[in-house]
Amino acid sequence: MVNQVSKEVMHVGEMASGAQLTVPVYRFKGQSDAPSVYIQANMHGAEVQGNAVIYQLLEQLKQLAILGDVTLVPYANPVGCNHKNGEYTLGRFDPITGVNWNRMYHNNLDLIASAVTNGKDASDEDIEAAFKQALLSDITDQLDHNIFGLTTGQRIAYQLQKLAHQADLVLDLHTGPISSKHLYCPEYAKASASFFNIEHTLLIPNVFDGALDEATFCPWWSLTEEFAAQGREVNFNKESFTVELGSQEQIDLDVALEDANSILSYLQHKGVIAGDGFVPDEMTRYACYLKDYKAFYSPMGGMVDYLAEFGEPLSAGEPLARILRMDNYGDGDALHYISLDKDVIPILHFASASVNQGTELYKVFTNYFEL
């Protein structure tokens, strides 16, 4: 059995020269009405490992029994992935507006109240179908009838969001600067985190901050909560995650195969693919709530030797890093050890050894627990 994959080239904007901005879209048609999936990668220019993961997913999905529709979009941001400065890919912020490329998605809270009113006597299935159509109509309206126009980033984001709204499950593939693998997971989907081969999970609340995962799970979560306030329990089986695949500016196709298997383990759990060939690894999984995910800013400028091991609990008082200050050598302290007064798990750190005072040096789990 070899599944056929279709390819579409989606136009998402134009450059000043008139050159088209395009994004490739790959699709597998499922054999049943099982949950559908949308997966995208490389919204931030330097975060390229997700493209390798999509390649490995495409290769594997050709041979699997696919029950639900699967849509995969590498190179999701054609501006960001081409935004180079010397040997570095910038591509995290729109160079025109300064806005984070992953903070431009759309959320319309007005849709919730009307969906509850209109769905008062409807079945769960009819409510789901109507609300899905409302989300699609709303984002289409934003694209086609915004009288004041859209920024480059909004136009790209909204077209990607239109694809994502057609799916039940959404995975947005990212990486950090220098980072361990970790998962952004809505609090209500905590049980699903154990089906990814990812040791660290951030549990995020029903708060929209502009990212794709929030733009696709917040509406459904809000709708569920609104029905609950009316005394009705509904479950729409919608889940969205940001999957952080490690460090930026590099790909590793062997690791990408492991990451693809991790995603397939989750998709098998959700019934998107048939069989039992993908089993989540046995591992200790740690989690913390988003409010307990803390940034640590460098107390001084200097050259940083990053000491703490990613993903491993670090006891209070143990050194995170040491900062070299050669300007102090001979008449002061050239080495300064940096530690915290509470237990943490370091997740990522700044990409360069050269830092200014106030640079975001580390991001760490605090008040963490086993999942």
N, C-alpha and C positions, 0 to 999 in steps of 0.2 A: 504493500500500500504506500503510495506517495501522494500526499495531499497537494493540491494545486494552490499556489499563493498568487493573488492578484496584486498588481502594482498600479498606483495612481500618483501623478505628480500634482501636488496641490499648490496653487499660487497664493502666497500670503502677503504680497506687497510689491512695491517697486522702488528701485533706487533712483537717484537724481538723473542718472543717465538713461533711465527707462528700462534698465535691466530688471528682469523678473526675479523676485525672491521666491524660491520654491522649496517645498518639503516633500520627501518621498513618503508614501503611505502604503503599507503592506497589509493585506487582509487574507485571513482564512475563514471560510464559511463553515460553521458548525453543523453537526448532523442532527441536532435537536434544538429545543428551546432552553437549553442549559444557560446559566449566566454568561453574559458576554463580557469581554475584557478589552480595555484600552491601555496600551503601554507606550510611553514616550521617553525619549532620552535627549540630553544635550541642550536643555533650555539655557543653561549657563555655558558659555563658550569653552572654558577650560575643562569642563566636567565630561570627559569623553568616554569613560569606561562603559557607560550605558549603551553606546553604539555597538561595542563589541558584544555586550550581553544580548542585544536585539539580534545581532548576526547569529549567535549561538542558539537563540530561541527559534529563529526562522529555520535553521538547519534541523533542529530536533522536531519541531512541530510538523515538518513534512512527513515524519514517520509515525506520528502518534494518532490515536483516535480522538479527534477533536469534536466535542459535543456542543460547545458554545462558540459564537463568533469571536474571533481574535483580531484586533487591529493593532499594528505596531508602527511607530513613527520615530525613526532615528533622525538626527540633525534637526531637531524640532525648531531651533532658532538659527536660521541661516545668517543672520547678522552677527550674533554673538560668537558662533564658532569660527567666523572669519575675522574677528576683531583682534588683530595681532599688534604687539608692540615689541619689536626685537624678537627674542626667542620665547616670549610669554604670550599666552592667550588671555586677554583681559575678559571681555565678554560676560561679566556678571551684572553690569549696569548698562542701561541704554546710554550711549555716549551723548545723546542730544538732551535727554530729560534728566539723566542721573538716577532714574528709578530702577530698582532691581527688576530684572526681566521676569522673575518668578513672583512678582507682587502686582501684576497687572490684570489678573483675571477678574471676573464679574460675579457679583452676588446681589440678588434682588429679593429682599425680605418681604416685599409686598405680595409675592407669589404664595406665601405660606397661608395667610389668612383666607385668601380666595379659594385655595385648594381645600382647606378644612370646611369652609362654608358649602362649597359645591359638592364635597364628598361626604356630607353628613349621612346620607342614606345609601351611599354607594358601597360596592364590594372593595376589598383591599386591592384586587387586581385592577378594577376600574380606576381607583384613586391613583394607583401607581402609573397606569398608562396616561391618565390625564395630566398628572404632574410632570412626567417625563416630557410630554408634548409641550407643556407650559415652559419648561426650562429651555427646550430647543427653540421655541418661538421667541422667547425673550432674548436669547443670545443672537438669534438671526436678526431680530429687530435692532439690536445694538450694532450689528455689523452693517446693516443695509439702510437704516433710517436714522442714524445719528446726525442731526442737522449741523452740529458743530465739528463733526469729523472725529477721527481717532488718531492717536499717536501710532508710530510704527510698531511699538511694543504691544499696544492694545490690539491692533489689527492681527498680529501674529497670535497673541494669546487667545483672543476670542475664537479664532478659527480652530485652534487646537481644542479649546473648551467645547466647541460644538461637536467635535468628534467624541470627546470624553463623555459628554452628556448622553450619548447614545449607548453607553456601556453600563453594566452593573458594577463592575470592578475596575478600578483605575490605579495604575502604578506609574509614578513619575520618578524616573531614574536620575539620580544626582551623585555627586561626590563632594567631599570636603576639601580643604586645602591640603593638609597632611592629616589623614584621618583613619580611624577604624570604621568598619561597617556598622551602620545603625539604621533603625527604622523609625519613621514618624508614623504613629498609629493612632487613630481616633480611640478615645477611651472605651467606647462601646464595642470595639472590635478587638479588644485585648486578646481574646482566645485565639484569634487568627495569627497573631504574631509568632506563636510557637511552631507554625508550619513553615516559616522562613528559617534558613540556616544563618541567622543573624543573632549575635549574642546580646545586643543592646537595643532596647526599645524605648522611645520617647512617647509617652501617652499624652495626646493633645486634646484640649477641650473643644467645645462647640463655639469657637470664636473665629470669625473670618478675618484673615490678615492679608488676603490677596493672592495666596498660593493656589496651585492647581488642586492639590489634595483637598484643601478646605473648600474650594469652589465647587467640588463635586460631592463631598460628604456633608457639608454644613446644611445645604437645603433639605436633604433627606432626614438628617438628624433633627433639624428644627421642626419639620413636618411631623415626625414621630412624636416629639415632645408636645407639640400643640394638640395632637390627637389624644395623647395621654392626659393632658390637662382637662380634656373633655370626657375622660373616663373610658377611652377606647384604646386598646393595645393593637398596634400594627407593627409589622416587620417586613421591610421592603428588600432586605438582603443586599444593601448597597454598601460597599466598602472602598475606601481610597487610602493609598499610602504614598509617602515619599520614601524611596529606598535609596539610602546612601551607601555607595559601593566602594568606599575607600578614598584614595587620594586623587587629586586632579592632575591634568597634564600628562597622563600616561594611560595606555591600555595594556592588558595582559589577557590574551585570548584563552589561556588555560584557566586562569581564575574566572574569566567570563563564563566559561562552561560550568564551573561550580556555581556561579551566581544564577545562571539560567536554570540549573537543576533546582536551586533553592526556590525560584519563582514557580517552576513547574510543580514542586511539592505543594505550594499554596494553591495553585490552580487545580491540581488533582483533588485537594481537600474540598474545594468549592464546587467540584463537579464539572469543571470546564473541559477537562480531559479525562478519558476513561482509564481504568486500570489501577494498579497498585505499585507501579515501578519506581515511584519517587517517595522516599521516606525521609522525613526531617531528621537531621543529625541529633544525636544525644549530646546535649551541652547544657551548661548552666547559663540561663538567660537572665539578664538583669534589666530592670526597667526603672524609670523615674517619671514623674509628671513634669510637664513642660515648665511649670513654675519653678521647679527645682533643678532645671538645666541652666547652669550658671556660666557666664563668661568671666574669665579672670584677665584683668588688664595689667600690662607690665608696669611695675612701680617705678621703673627707671629705663632710660635708654641704654643700649649696649648690644653686645653680641651674645646670643642665647645658645647655650648647650641644653637641649631638651632631654631631660633625664627620665621622666615618668613613662612607663610602658603603657601603650594604648590598651584600653579595655580591661585593665587589671585594677582591682581595688587598691587604693593608695591611702595608707593610714595618715591620720592627722600628724603634722610635723615632719613627715617624710618629704624630701625635696622633689618638687615638680621640675625645676630647672636651675641652672646656675648661669649668671650673667657676667660676662667678661667685660671689664672696663680698663682697657690698657692706658687710658689717660690718667688713671689713678695709680699706676704702677710706680713704686718707689716713694710715694708720699701719701698713700692711702690704701684702701682695700681694692685689689684688682678683681677679686672674685666675690660674687654675692649669691648666696643660695636662697631660692624662693620656695616657700612651702605654705600650706594652708592649715588652719586650725580645726579642720573637720575632715572626716573620711570622705573621699571622692573617688570617682572613676573617670580618669581622663579619656575623652572621646576624640578630640582633634586639637591641633595646634597650628599656629601661624606658619605660613609656608617658608618664610625666610629666617635666617639666624640674626639678621640685622633688624632691630626694632627701635622705635621711638618710645619714649615714655607715653603710656596710655594706649599702646597697641593691644588689640585683643590677642592675648598670648595663648590661652587655652580655653576650651569649653569642656565642662565637667558635669557628670551626674552627681547630685547631692541627694541625700535622703533616699537612696536607691534601695531596691528590694528585688528578690528573686521572682521571676515571672511564673 
